[in-house]
Amino acid sequence: MQYLFRFLMGGMIVSLFASLGDVLKPKSFAGLFGAAPSVALATLGLTVLADGKAYAALEARSMVVGAASFFAYSALCTWLMLRKKLNAAPATIGSLIVWLAAALGTWAVFLRR
């Protein structure tokens, strides 16, 4: 039953975000809106059903922390490659330290009990 629900919810949410991405300009947003938000929302829906609202709220906060950490990582990678003309491999591998620091730092501040 859970797999059927996951399939249906995931499909509906992916379709909704794909439609939203198709409407927005530039068209490169279509892929962005087609994947991550739909998977996160389907997962949260299943978490609410399986483990309750309190646990789902903790998971949602964890997703926000992960997204903020990934934003810091992406911004640094972009800056290193565009401004400092660094190749992709050293920029992305070196920036993983920033991602780890941002993830652990925000976890320590906001999520630790």
Stockholm file with secondary structure:
# STOCKHOLM 1.0

chainA/1-113         MQYLFRFLMGGMIVSLFASLGDVLKPKSFAGLFGAAPSVALATLGLTVLADGKAYAALEARSMVVGAASFFAYSALCTWLMLRKKLNAAPATIGSLIVWLAAALGTWAVFLRR
#=GR chainA/1-113 SS CHHHHHHHHHHHHHHHHHHHHHHSSSTTHHHHHHSHHHHHHHHHHHHHHHHCHHHHHHHHHHHHHHHHHHHHHHHHHHHHHHTSCCCHHHHHHHHHHHHHHHHHHHIIIIICC
#=GC SS_cons         CHHHHHHHHHHHHHHHHHHHHHHSSSTTHHHHHHSHHHHHHHHHHHHHHHHCHHHHHHHHHHHHHHHHHHHHHHHHHHHHHHTSCCCHHHHHHHHHHHHHHHHHHHIIIIICC
//
